[in-house]
Structure formats: C-alpha cells, structure tokens
Amino acid sequence: MSITTPDSAVEAARTFGEHTGPLATLATGTVLQCFGQLRIRLADLRTDALAAMAVLNLSDGTDDPLGESGRREMADITNCVADLKAWVQVQQCQAAVCECRADRLLRVLLEAQFVPVQSGYRPTDRRRPVALMAGYSAPAGDGTQLPYVLIDYRNNSAHAVRDHRGWRARLITDGTSAPVYTSPDYPETPVGRYHDDTRTCAAAVVAVLSAGRSRKQTCQSVRRKREDASIGGGECS
C-alpha cells in the first residue's frame, strides 16, 4: 500500500513498534523537522530485512510453515520500508535545523535530469570535497573535454543544510570559466532560501549544459560533413 499522507506514514511507522529513534517519533504523530535520521533508519531496516530474507531462503525444504511465515513477514517489512522511503524522499525538511547533506538535494535534482555529479577536491587534499562537478567527464584521447559546471560553496566539507550559505556555479570550457549562477548574497545566503535557491541553481546548470553540449554536437557534425566532402574551411568555435 502506497503512503501518500502524513497520517498513513504515521500508521506505517507504528507497525514497527520502535520505542526510540525517528520511527518512534513519527509514530507519535510528531511532525519531523528533518527526515535525515529517518532515512538512515529505514535504510538499516531494509538491509536487515533483506539479510533475514536471504537466510530464510537458504533453509532446507519448502514445506516449513515457520520458514514460510518468516518469509512473508520479511516481505511485508521490506514493502513497508520501501513505501515509507518513497514518502520520505519527497518530504521537505526545515532548512534551519536540517542535518541532511546540503548537496543531496542538488545531486537529486541534477541526476533526475541525467546530469552526473561528482565531488571535486584540491590536488593537495583528497579528504574533503571543496566543490561539485556537474556533467564532468574525463578528457578524450585527443585531449578535448566536454564543458562541465563547477559548483562552489562556502563550506569545504560535506556540510549540513543548516550550515549552508549558497551556491556559485561556473561553466568550465577549454580551461576558461564563465558564470552560470550565484546565490543571492553569496557567500552569506540565508539558509531559509535553501530549497528554492538550490532548485534555481540546478535549473541553471541543466540549461547551460544542455545548450553547450547541443552546440558542441552541432560543431562536430559540421566538421565531419566537411571532412567527408573534403571541403576546407574554418573551425567551428
């Protein structure tokens, strides 16, 4: 059964019978201000249920009523966890107290538009990410590289939303950079703007990458046609 309302989420949480932690808090009907810990707990429950299911599936014989009952129970738990996870995925935390990673929403929005995202590091320090690279791919054999967007943020670690103070995105093309998006008042953007600001940043990144790659593909097509027809001419730049 899908979970579409807070009331149905509360009922689902009560089925687990937990006395402490985020599931227990949700089961009381309390409105959660941050869903990060609940997301982690659900992931743990899913892992435990799948592990238990694997053990039950290894049991000898198919006529064991206890084994069959256990498999049904684990299947019910797995389905309930999946439904709760789907509901949690679309819930919005209160930014001022949110403990989720600040880059999580940006990554989700970009990857939903098929834009790959990876962390960027300083050459001298591979421990702490200092930026995000959207649409980055390794250079081709001839050294050419598709444009990508470098997204900076004030904090140099995987910081929480509550500590976030905005984004600055720049398009990197052939070693040069051009501005794509800068949060209002960056690097002191109020955390209350986090959700709208992150969505605006993601939209700007997707738009500039789509435009840049479409142009690159057009240029490459023109070059191939010139080469096939043995026609000279200037470069498409």
C-alpha positions as CSV (number, residue, x, y, z in Angstrom):
1,M,0.0,0.0,0.0
2,S,1.5,3.3,-1.0
3,I,1.9,6.1,1.5
4,T,0.7,9.5,0.4
5,T,-0.3,11.4,3.5
6,P,1.3,12.1,6.9
7,D,-1.4,10.1,8.6
8,S,-0.7,7.0,6.5
9,A,3.1,7.4,7.3
10,V,2.3,7.6,11.0
11,E,0.3,4.3,10.8
12,A,3.1,2.6,8.9
13,A,5.7,3.8,11.4
14,R,3.5,2.3,14.3
15,T,3.8,-1.2,12.7
16,F,7.5,-1.3,13.6
17,G,6.8,-0.9,17.3
18,E,10.0,1.0,18.0
19,H,10.2,2.9,21.3
20,T,13.1,5.3,20.5
21,G,14.5,7.0,17.4
22,P,13.0,8.7,14.4
23,L,10.4,6.0,13.6
24,A,9.1,6.1,17.2
25,T,8.9,9.9,16.9
26,L,7.0,9.7,13.6
27,A,4.7,7.0,15.2
28,T,3.5,9.5,17.8
29,G,2.3,11.8,15.0
30,T,5.0,14.4,15.6
31,V,5.8,16.5,12.6
32,L,9.5,15.8,11.8
33,Q,11.6,18.9,11.1
34,C,14.4,16.9,9.5
35,F,14.0,13.5,7.8
36,G,17.7,12.6,7.6
37,Q,17.8,10.3,10.6
38,L,14.6,8.6,9.5
39,R,16.1,8.0,6.0
40,I,19.1,6.3,7.6
41,R,17.0,4.2,9.9
42,L,14.8,3.0,7.0
43,A,17.9,2.0,5.1
44,D,19.2,0.0,8.0
45,L,15.8,-1.8,8.4
46,R,15.8,-2.6,4.7
47,T,19.3,-4.1,4.9
48,D,18.3,-6.2,8.0
49,A,15.1,-7.4,6.3
50,L,16.9,-8.4,3.1
51,A,19.6,-10.2,5.1
52,A,16.9,-12.1,7.1
53,M,15.1,-13.0,3.9
54,A,18.3,-14.4,2.4
55,V,18.8,-16.6,5.4
56,L,15.2,-17.9,5.3
57,N,15.6,-18.7,1.6
58,L,18.6,-20.9,2.4
59,S,16.5,-23.1,4.7
60,D,16.0,-26.7,3.6
61,G,12.6,-27.7,2.3
62,T,9.7,-25.7,1.1
63,D,7.0,-27.1,3.4
64,D,8.4,-25.5,6.6
65,P,5.4,-23.4,7.9
66,L,7.7,-21.3,10.1
67,G,10.0,-20.5,7.3
68,E,7.2,-19.6,5.0
69,S,5.7,-17.4,7.7
70,G,9.1,-15.7,8.3
71,R,9.4,-15.0,4.6
72,R,6.0,-13.4,4.4
73,E,6.9,-11.3,7.5
74,M,10.2,-10.1,6.0
75,A,8.4,-9.4,2.6
76,D,5.9,-7.2,4.5
77,I,8.6,-5.4,6.3
78,T,10.6,-4.8,3.1
79,N,7.5,-3.4,1.3
80,C,6.5,-1.2,4.2
81,V,10.1,0.2,4.4
82,A,10.0,0.8,0.6
83,D,6.7,2.7,0.9
84,L,8.0,4.8,3.8
85,K,11.3,5.6,1.9
86,A,9.3,6.7,-1.1
87,W,7.2,9.1,1.1
88,V,10.3,10.4,2.9
89,Q,12.1,11.1,-0.4
90,V,9.6,13.8,-1.3
91,Q,9.3,15.4,2.2
92,Q,11.0,18.8,2.7
93,C,13.0,19.4,5.9
94,Q,13.1,22.6,7.8
95,A,16.3,24.1,6.4
96,A,17.3,25.9,9.6
97,V,17.5,22.6,11.6
98,C,18.2,20.2,8.7
99,E,21.0,17.7,9.3
100,C,21.0,16.3,5.7
101,R,24.0,16.9,3.5
102,A,23.5,20.2,1.7
103,D,24.5,18.8,-1.7
104,R,21.9,15.9,-1.5
105,L,19.0,17.9,-3.0
106,L,21.2,19.4,-5.7
107,R,22.5,16.0,-6.7
108,V,19.0,14.5,-6.8
109,L,17.7,17.4,-9.0
110,L,20.6,17.2,-11.4
111,E,20.7,13.4,-11.6
112,A,16.9,13.4,-12.3
113,Q,17.9,15.3,-15.5
114,F,20.6,12.8,-16.3
115,V,23.4,15.1,-15.3
116,P,26.1,13.2,-13.5
117,V,27.6,14.8,-10.4
118,Q,30.8,14.1,-8.6
119,S,32.8,15.8,-5.8
120,G,35.8,18.0,-6.5
121,Y,38.9,18.1,-4.4
122,R,42.0,20.2,-4.1
123,P,45.1,18.3,-5.6
124,T,46.8,18.6,-2.2
125,D,43.8,17.3,-0.1
126,R,41.7,14.4,-1.2
127,R,39.9,14.1,2.1
128,R,37.4,17.0,2.0
129,P,35.3,17.9,-1.1
130,V,35.5,21.6,-1.9
131,A,33.1,21.7,-4.9
132,L,30.8,19.7,-7.1
133,M,31.4,19.0,-10.7
134,A,28.2,18.6,-12.8
135,G,28.4,16.9,-16.2
136,Y,32.2,16.2,-15.9
137,S,33.7,13.6,-18.0
138,A,37.4,12.6,-18.5
139,P,39.1,14.2,-21.4
140,A,39.1,12.3,-24.7
141,G,42.2,10.7,-26.2
142,D,42.9,13.9,-28.2
143,G,42.7,16.0,-25.1
144,T,39.3,17.6,-25.8
145,Q,36.8,17.8,-23.0
146,L,33.1,18.4,-22.9
147,P,32.0,21.5,-20.9
148,Y,31.1,21.0,-17.3
149,V,29.9,23.1,-14.4
150,L,32.0,23.7,-11.2
151,I,29.7,24.4,-8.3
152,D,31.4,26.0,-5.3
153,Y,30.1,26.5,-1.8
154,R,31.5,28.3,1.2
155,N,32.0,25.3,3.5
156,N,34.8,22.9,2.5
157,S,33.3,19.8,3.8
158,A,30.1,17.7,3.4
159,H,28.2,20.2,5.5
160,A,24.6,20.1,6.7
161,V,21.8,22.1,5.2
162,R,21.6,24.2,8.3
163,D,25.1,25.4,7.7
164,H,24.7,26.1,4.0
165,R,25.2,29.6,2.7
166,G,24.6,29.4,-1.0
167,W,26.0,28.1,-4.4
168,R,28.3,29.6,-7.0
169,A,28.3,27.8,-10.4
170,R,30.7,28.4,-13.3
171,L,30.9,26.8,-16.7
172,I,34.3,25.3,-17.5
173,T,35.1,25.2,-21.2
174,D,38.6,24.6,-22.6
175,G,40.2,25.9,-19.4
176,T,38.1,29.0,-19.2
177,S,35.2,29.8,-16.9
178,A,32.0,31.8,-17.2
179,P,29.4,32.5,-14.5
180,V,26.2,30.3,-14.5
181,Y,24.5,31.0,-11.2
182,T,25.3,32.7,-7.9
183,S,23.0,32.6,-5.0
184,P,21.6,35.9,-3.7
185,D,24.0,37.4,-1.1
186,Y,26.6,34.5,-1.7
187,P,28.5,33.5,0.4
188,E,26.1,34.6,3.1
189,T,22.8,33.4,1.5
190,P,20.2,33.0,4.3
191,V,19.5,29.3,5.0
192,G,15.8,29.9,4.7
193,R,16.3,30.3,0.9
194,Y,18.0,26.9,0.6
195,H,15.3,24.9,-1.2
196,D,14.2,27.5,-3.8
197,D,17.8,28.6,-4.2
198,T,19.0,25.0,-4.8
199,R,16.3,24.3,-7.4
200,T,17.1,27.5,-9.2
201,C,20.8,26.6,-9.3
202,A,20.0,23.1,-10.6
203,A,17.8,24.5,-13.4
204,A,20.5,27.0,-14.4
205,V,23.2,24.2,-14.5
206,V,21.0,21.9,-16.6
207,A,20.1,24.6,-19.0
208,V,23.7,25.7,-19.7
209,L,25.0,22.2,-20.1
210,S,22.2,21.3,-22.4
211,A,22.9,24.3,-24.6
212,G,26.6,23.9,-24.6
213,R,26.5,20.2,-25.5
214,S,24.0,20.8,-28.2
215,R,26.3,23.4,-29.8
216,K,29.3,21.1,-29.4
217,Q,27.5,18.3,-31.1
218,T,26.4,20.6,-34.0
219,C,30.0,21.8,-34.5
220,Q,31.3,18.2,-34.5
221,S,28.6,17.2,-37.1
222,V,29.7,20.2,-39.3
223,R,33.3,19.1,-39.1
224,R,32.5,15.5,-40.0
225,K,30.5,16.7,-43.0
226,R,33.3,18.9,-44.2
227,E,35.8,16.1,-43.8
228,D,33.6,13.6,-45.6
229,A,33.1,16.1,-48.5
230,S,36.8,17.0,-48.5
231,I,35.8,20.7,-48.0
232,G,38.1,23.0,-46.2
233,G,37.0,25.9,-44.1
234,G,37.5,27.5,-40.8
235,E,36.9,25.9,-37.4
236,C,33.6,26.0,-35.7
237,S,34.4,27.7,-32.5
